[in-house]
Amino acid sequence: MNRSVLLPAAYLVDQIVGDPEWLPHPVRLIGSVISRGETALRRPNQAAAIEFAYGALLTAVVVGSSYWTTLVVLRSTRKCSSFLGDIAELSLACTCLAARNLEQEANAVTNALRHGDLPLARKRLSRIVGRDTANLDEYEISRAVIETVAESTSDGVIAPLFYMAIGGVPLAMAYKAVNTLDSMIGHTDSNYFYFGKGAARLDDAANYLPSRLSALAIIAASQLVQRLQPESAWHTWRRDASNHKSPNAGQPESAMSGALHVSLGGENTYSGKAIPAQRIGREFPHATKENAIQSIRLASVASLIGLAFGVILVNIAHGRKRS
C-alpha cells in the first residue's frame, strides 16, 4: 500500500477502533517476549558487565525480531493476494498508533475530575502513568495528565508515524519494540541500571528527532486552538526543554507548558520514594482540570499535524525516487 495512503488510513482506523483490551495486540506480544527473555537471562548477583551484555542482547533480539517478523508477515500475506496484504499492512499499522487510546484514557481522568471524584481520577490516572497516584490532589492529577498527554503524543502517535513514513510498518513496529523495552526495563533504579541501559539509550536515540518534531507540532497546534499561546509555547520550549531527566520527554512537555501557561515538572513519587525534578514553565500557575482538558484537544490537533508531516515526508521521498 502506498504510504501516503497508509498513514492517514491507519490513523483513521485507530480513531475508530482504538485499542480494545480484548483484541490481540502486537505490543502485548512484544511485552511478553521481553518478560520471558528477562527471566531466561537474568540471575541473582550477576556482574554489571554481564547484566549490561544480556540486556543489550535482549534489546537487539526483540527489536530485530519485531522488524523481521512484521516484514515476513506482510510479504507472506501479499503473496497470497494484494488485497490480503493491504489488510494485513493496515491492521498492523494502526496497532502502532495510540491516539484514540490516549484520548480515551486521558478523558476518563478529566471526566472524573469534572465530577469531583478524586478516587476515580487517581485510579484512572494510574493506568497511564508510572508515578504513585494514591495521594495526588486535583492540581497534581491535572499536571500528570498534561505531562502524559504531551509525552505520549510523541511516543504513541508522532514517532510511529515518522518511522512508518520513512521505513514502513516494519520500522514502526521496531520502534514500538524499542519503546516497550524502555518502559519495561529501561529504568535508572538499581534493579535495571545495567540490564536496561542499552534499551534506555536506544530509546533516547529513537525518540530524539520525533520528540522535537512533536514539540513543533504542539507549537503549531497552539496557533489553531483558541485562547492558546504559540509564542509562549516556542519560548518555553527553547528555554525549558532540557529541564527534564529525559533528553526527549522535556521537548513536548515544555511546548505544552508554554501553550497552556501551566507549570509542569517538580517532585513525583515512585514506589513510595519521592524523586525531585526541575520545573518547566516555572513562572506559570499550577495546572487545573480545565488545562488538562485543553491539553487533550491540543494533542489531537498536534497529532493531525504530525500525520500531515508524515504524508509530506513520504511524498518528498517518492519524488526523489522518481527523479
Steps between C-alpha positions, in 0.01 A plus 500: 500500500626845417618657825336833420172304517607262777579769757162681495316168466676358806431819694131486405466132597671571833253784563207268429618179667747619762670234710235276659657281769336183368663539158842332450769765468860469376631719782360259757679217320821704501456560873456129561819423307691759704376350828592147395838614372577679825408190701723283284803732503515648848646329805554630855828685566609521136798723424415843360669421167300177464178684588569765237594242234190288558276808502653621174457151351133491600450848354661405168302177472164658583545800267643292216236228526221760513626650174559172315184325625290793378682499167448123454130523590444780249692326222322170563152649498578704189608182320153358567328809362560872481169564676595274793840669510339844521269386782792352695709813449220732607415282801857497625548869422209612715629294796813716496288809579343589832320828430149375579610303807692798638200728453262250663721438802574869555131590461409237759720681753373849415137382506553368853653834599205688351268296722718556806582129532868509603524128589380404150729760339798354686404148400462590133821702506693198629427328167706751304778617735775325691497730802306432821152650474335409833558837669488741205271802522311655207793721396751214502261272310448772240876550469552126455237488225662789311850353528384155389293638212797705378752215521262239360412721204864457403552134600157369404409699190757724333804273542325190355367710211850632437657154489213364293555780250871431458507121538148360481318290758803278584702801614204641693459164676872494581456845654211370713730221617762758602234701684366190678849389602568842650174499696566150638874486564642843417486625859775678692440321831752250637303200371519604132788749490729267302254252350283772349769751407520387136122520458488845663777640280341355185167657598672835550648477150175382337298783655752780449357636175130403550487671841619826349260468209225441758594821681477690172165336425367606841620857440332502158183348646486770768461753218188315386337438838319799647644693796836322492843661473733394213760768583511389861514135390805576282676700772439242773610217271826672412570586864374199699521196270811382685335531844420129504696186585409367154669666200173463309198517732572862585459601135120454462438571870667841486310593184176391666588697815547821304191449287276446803682737738535230767792393714607139449768278651602499863497219753334166425479186712587155366447192719487722806824686418484872421702593190571873457513657155539845350199713421389572144321832454582600855339844465160352416228394750416143598309288252122474529252252361409757234865503390501119489192502276667758274813284476298211356354726232842647425655153472232393252577795272876442538450135402325606180788735424739209557293290262517772234877525546531123455305509174714790376813304592378199300421713196840670515670159514292373205580815304871447549473137390316598183754770420 
